[in-house]
């Protein structure tokens, strides 16, 4: 007999039903949640490897997260490419701070480099996002709050997304601009 699910009958890989929300709510005065198309509360966090830790073990962190889940819970890992203006902006600041060239030719090259920096497309970083569908009565909330501690020993940092970051994420998923 097929098992019924109150989560979603959307096929795996279909994104639109997951990000079509009805607004936001605050859960336990600690987390912002997207109210899903089916009135579910969806919590989001970003995970990233700590660059100062050479012993980062993301596979072990994922295994810990997945084995600590309870039956019936829904957890998705989203890996998306997100524009990152920081490297370009930092390089532009360096170029602007260079000493004034002593010849007209070098000044033309410097201005050309600045123009190329401004006109070039943004570099992209890969972001890993966790989406967790909070079970009724907020029964998985303690588990959600323990994720940073579970991942820290593996060199993985976790930050919970607020409503503005969740909205930006949903807009990016539905309307990515990869130019």
N, C-alpha and C positions, 0 to 999 in steps of 0.2 A: 504494500500500500504506500503510495507516495506521501512523503512527509510535507505537511503544509508549512509555509513560512509567512510570518507576519512582516518580514523585512522588505522583500521586494521580489517580484517575479521578473525583473529585468535581466536580460541575458548578461553573462559575464562580459566585461569589456565595454558595456554601454555606460557612458558617462553622464549624459544629460539628466536622467532621473536622480542621480546622486547629488548633483549640484543645483538643481532647481529647488530653491528654498522658499520658505514662507516668512522669512525674517530671522531674528535672533532672539535668544533668551539667555539668561544668566543661570548657570547651574551651580548650586551650593555656594553662591557668592565668590566662586573661584575661577570658573571657566565660562567662556562664551561658547554657545552652541548654535549651530545652524538648525533651524527647524526644517526638516526635510519635507519633500513633496507628500510623504505619507505620515506627517506629524511626528516623525522620529526626531530625536535630538542627536545631532552629529557633532562630535568633538574633533578638533584637529590639532596636531602638533607637528613640528618640524624636527627631524633628527639629522645631526651632522657629526662627522668625525672630528674629534679634537685634534687640530694640527700640531699641537705640542706633545702629543702622546704617540710614540712610535709603535706601541703595542696595541693599536686599535684593532678590534676584532668584531666587525659588524655582523658576520655570520653568527657568531655566538650570541650577540645581542638580539638578533632576530629570533634565534632559536629560543632564547629565554622568554621573549615576549609571547611567542606563539604557544609555547608549552604552558604558560601561565594563564592562558585564556580559558574561559569556561565554555562548555557546549552551548551552542546557540548564539554566541556573540558574533558580531560582524566587525571585522577589522580589515582595512585596505591600506596597502602601501602604494603611494603614488610617487613616481619619479618623473619630474617634469623639468624642462629646460627653461630657465627664467633669465631675463636680461639682467646683467650685472654692470651698472655704470661705474662702479668704484675703480677698477683698474684703469679705464680710459681717463677718468677724471683725475686720478693721481698722476698719470703720465703727463696729462695736459698741464697740471700745476707745476711739474718739474720743468717742462719746456718753457712755460711762461717765466719761471724764475731763473732761467739761464742768463748769463751775462750778455749784454748787448753786443752783437757781432761787430767787428771792426771794419767790415767791408759791406758794400751794398749787396754783393752776390750772396754772402752768407746770411744777410738779413732776409733776402728773398727766399732762401732755402728754409729759414726758420719760420717765416710766415706761411710758406707752403706746407710745412709740417704741421703747424697749428691748424690750418684749414683742413688738412687731411684727417687730423684727429677729430675735429668737430663733425666732419661729414661721414666718417666711417661708422658702420653699424656697431651696436653694442655687443660686447662679448656675452656669452651665456654661461651660467653655472647650472649644474644639476642639483635640484633640490629634492629631498626625500620627505614626503609628508605622510603622516599616519592619519587615517580617518577612522574613527571609532563610533559605532552606532550604540548609544547608551541604552541599555535595556530598561524596561519599565521600572518605575520606582527607584531609579538611579542606583540599582544594585551593583553596578560595576564601577562606581565612582572612585572607590578606594583603590581599585586596581589601576585606573587611569592616572590617579595622582602618584602612584608608585613607579610609573614608567621611568622618570628621570633617574631614580635610584637604581632600578634594574639595569639600566644602560650605562651608567657612569663607570662601573668597573671594567667595562669593555672599551672605554675611550670614546663613547658616544654621548653627545650632549643633546638634550631634549628641551625644546621651548614650545609652550602652548600658544596657539594662535588666538589673537583677539578677533572681535567681530570685523574690524576693518581689514585685517590680514586675510580672514576667511573670505570676505567679499572679493578682495583682489585676486585671491586664488581661484575662486569660482569664475570670475570674469576672464582670467587668463586661460583657464581650461576651455571655456566656451569660445573665446575669441583670441587665440594666440597670434601674436604678431612676430613672425620669425624673420623679419627683414632687418 
